[in-house]
Every structure is written in C-alpha cells, then in structure tokens.
Amino acid sequence: MKKHIPNFITLLNVFCGCVATIFAVLNRLEIAAIFVALGIFFDFFDGLAARVLDVKSELGLQLDSLADMITSGLVPGIVMFQLLAMSQTSGWGDGSHFFMESGELKFIHLLPFLGFVITMASAYRLAKFNIDENQTSSFIGLPTPANALLILSLPLILLYQNNDFLNSMILNQWFLIILTFVSAYLLNANLPLFALKFKNTSFKDNAMRYIFLIISLVLIVTMKFMAIPLIILFYVVSSVIQERL
C-alpha cells in the first residue's frame, strides 16, 4: 500500500487543480489562488513522501506532471485570460468579454485568449521535464509551480494591496502581454535554477537555499502578495549568480 501513498497525494493536487479551474472560470481568482497554493503544497509533499518511503516510480513521475498541467498550467492560463479580459473592459467578473446573441456564443475580444500561451508553454515545459534526466537536483527553466504563483499573485495584489499604481500596471494590457511571453520564455529557457531539495541540513551545502528561504519569508511578512513576483525574480537572479560562481 505504501507505494500508492505518493500517488494519492498527487491526486489531491489534481483535485485542487480542478477546483481552482472552476473558480478561475467564474473569475473568483482569490479562491482559485488558494486551491493552486494547496495543490502546489501537495506537489511538493508527494515527492517528499516518495523519497522518504523510497517508492519512486515512472508512474508517479508521469502522474505528477499531469497534475501540474492542471494546477500550474491550465489555471494560470485561465487567470491570465481573465486579467486580459479585465484590461479590455475595466470590469471584474461581469462577463463583459463575451455575450450571447441568438443562442450563439460570440466573443467581442480575442486578446484574452493570448493568456493560454502560458498553458501551452507549461505543457511543453512539463513534457521536456519528463524526458530530461538532467533535472533531478536542479531545474532547467522556471518550474511550472513557481510560474503559477507568479501569475496568481496578480489578482491577489489587485484585491488586497490597495495600490493604485500597481492596479493600473497590472490591468494594463501591454504589461500583461509582455508578462505572458516572458512567462512562456522563462518556462522553457535554457536557464539552470536550483531546486529546494535539501539532501542534508548543513548550511554550507545549502547556503543559497537557506538564504533564499529567509529572504522570501522577510519579503512576505513585509510586502504581502507583492512579495511573490519579487521572490520569483530573486529566485531566477540568485540561481544565475550561483551558476556563475
């Protein structure tokens, strides 16, 4: 039975991704963000459970990527769709980016569909990850969960940071378009990034990981949701610095 425990945890990630998808479609993006975060927690915990129980399997690897495709691939694409729609209509959750006419669904704006570039880039990244044997202790390109947190932070900043400058920037269509393509690029860039996998508790062997976690905690406490994009940026920059040292 123990070999199925990590897979069950992965399926909890699938469940969270499904629930997040529903709320993202309904434009309840703050609730979608909660379930994405919960799914990412299960995504981390299933790998930990597999290592602790020593029950790693090819099935688990494939299942993990399929779960990530929903939670960290599909949902961010829908969220970006909603944000791009809001940048066109200046509305939140009013459904004004599409309407019904004579029983037929007709779309006013095509721009929001650009958000699914993130979903396509995530699918490509996960497929590459499954056949790449060089990403066991580090990553090549931004992991999909990190990218999902980046995209999901935007509606949370809109809702809870109460900053007019940030709000106007996030709802600027050009900012969202650029971020969509930057996100897709980072997911598949030939960019070595360290993984938060501790083989031991030694500070010397895990200095960058400890520093990253401490700085991330400080940023979250002081800057709330605005900290998330800064943490992702710090993650990429610190990985590049570590690679060159």
Solvent accessible surface area in square Angstrom, and as a share of the most:
residue,aa,sasa,rsa
1,M,192,0.86
2,K,111,0.47
3,K,123,0.52
4,H,91,0.40
5,I,81,0.41
6,P,10,0.06
7,N,20,0.10
8,F,126,0.53
9,I,13,0.07
10,T,4,0.02
11,L,89,0.44
12,L,54,0.27
13,N,1,0.00
14,V,35,0.20
15,F,123,0.51
16,C,4,0.02
17,G,0,0.00
18,C,63,0.37
19,V,29,0.16
20,A,0,0.00
21,T,23,0.13
22,I,103,0.52
23,F,54,0.23
24,A,0,0.00
25,V,89,0.51
26,L,114,0.57
27,N,9,0.04
28,R,115,0.42
29,L,0,0.00
30,E,31,0.14
31,I,39,0.20
32,A,0,0.00
33,A,9,0.07
34,I,112,0.57
35,F,50,0.21
36,V,1,0.00
37,A,51,0.39
38,L,76,0.38
39,G,0,0.00
40,I,28,0.14
41,F,114,0.47
42,F,36,0.15
43,D,23,0.12
44,F,109,0.46
45,F,85,0.35
46,D,8,0.04
47,G,24,0.23
48,L,64,0.32
49,A,12,0.10
50,A,14,0.11
51,R,91,0.33
52,V,109,0.63
53,L,49,0.24
54,D,122,0.63
55,V,26,0.15
56,K,142,0.60
57,S,58,0.38
58,E,112,0.50
59,L,113,0.56
60,G,18,0.17
61,L,63,0.31
62,Q,67,0.30
63,L,32,0.16
64,D,34,0.18
65,S,8,0.05
66,L,115,0.57
67,A,0,0.00
68,D,10,0.05
69,M,47,0.21
70,I,45,0.23
71,T,1,0.00
72,S,1,0.01
73,G,0,0.00
74,L,60,0.30
75,V,0,0.00
76,P,0,0.00
77,G,0,0.00
78,I,15,0.07
79,V,0,0.00
80,M,0,0.00
81,F,24,0.10
82,Q,8,0.04
83,L,0,0.00
84,L,0,0.00
85,A,1,0.01
86,M,6,0.03
87,S,24,0.15
88,Q,58,0.26
89,T,41,0.24
90,S,105,0.68
91,G,14,0.13
92,W,97,0.34
93,G,43,0.42
94,D,90,0.47
95,G,26,0.25
96,S,44,0.28
97,H,14,0.06
98,F,79,0.33
99,F,81,0.34
100,M,122,0.54
101,E,82,0.37
102,S,116,0.75
103,G,69,0.66
104,E,101,0.45
105,L,84,0.42
106,K,84,0.35
107,F,89,0.37
108,I,94,0.48
109,H,49,0.22
110,L,139,0.69
111,L,46,0.23
112,P,1,0.01
113,F,81,0.34
114,L,43,0.22
115,G,0,0.00
116,F,59,0.25
117,V,30,0.17
118,I,0,0.00
119,T,18,0.10
120,M,124,0.55
121,A,11,0.08
122,S,0,0.00
123,A,41,0.32
124,Y,136,0.52
125,R,6,0.02
126,L,15,0.08
127,A,60,0.46
128,K,70,0.30
129,F,45,0.19
130,N,30,0.16
131,I,146,0.74
132,D,45,0.23
133,E,153,0.69
134,N,120,0.62
135,Q,10,0.04
136,T,99,0.58
137,S,55,0.35
138,S,36,0.23
139,F,38,0.16
140,I,49,0.25
141,G,0,0.00
142,L,1,0.00
143,P,16,0.10
144,T,2,0.01
145,P,24,0.15
146,A,15,0.12
147,N,0,0.00
148,A,0,0.00
149,L,61,0.30
150,L,18,0.09
151,I,0,0.00
152,L,5,0.02
153,S,1,0.00
154,L,6,0.03
155,P,0,0.00
156,L,20,0.10
157,I,2,0.01
158,L,24,0.12
159,L,72,0.36
160,Y,115,0.44
161,Q,42,0.19
162,N,135,0.69
163,N,63,0.32
164,D,120,0.62
165,F,144,0.60
166,L,21,0.11
167,N,38,0.20
168,S,71,0.46
169,M,64,0.29
170,I,3,0.01
171,L,58,0.29
172,N,67,0.34
173,Q,55,0.24
174,W,158,0.55
175,F,59,0.25
176,L,0,0.00
177,I,25,0.13
178,I,108,0.55
179,L,23,0.12
180,T,0,0.00
181,F,105,0.44
182,V,66,0.38
183,S,0,0.00
184,A,16,0.13
185,Y,147,0.56
186,L,32,0.16
187,L,0,0.00
188,N,40,0.20
189,A,8,0.06
190,N,138,0.71
191,L,41,0.20
192,P,44,0.28
193,L,3,0.01
194,F,12,0.05
195,A,2,0.01
196,L,64,0.32
197,K,71,0.30
198,F,80,0.33
199,K,175,0.74
200,N,65,0.34
201,T,119,0.69
202,S,43,0.28
203,F,120,0.50
204,K,182,0.77
205,D,87,0.45
206,N,6,0.03
207,A,34,0.26
208,M,33,0.15
209,R,39,0.14
210,Y,59,0.22
211,I,72,0.36
212,F,16,0.07
213,L,75,0.38
214,I,105,0.53
215,I,63,0.32
216,S,11,0.07
217,L,116,0.57
218,V,81,0.47
219,L,36,0.18
220,I,86,0.43
221,V,111,0.64
222,T,93,0.54
223,M,67,0.30
224,K,127,0.54
225,F,67,0.28
226,M,40,0.18
227,A,0,0.00
228,I,35,0.18
229,P,30,0.19
230,L,59,0.29
231,I,19,0.10
232,I,15,0.08
233,L,107,0.53
234,F,55,0.23
235,Y,16,0.06
236,V,20,0.12
237,V,69,0.40
238,S,4,0.03
239,S,3,0.02
240,V,41,0.23
241,I,88,0.45
242,Q,70,0.31
243,E,106,0.48
244,R,201,0.73
245,L,169,0.84
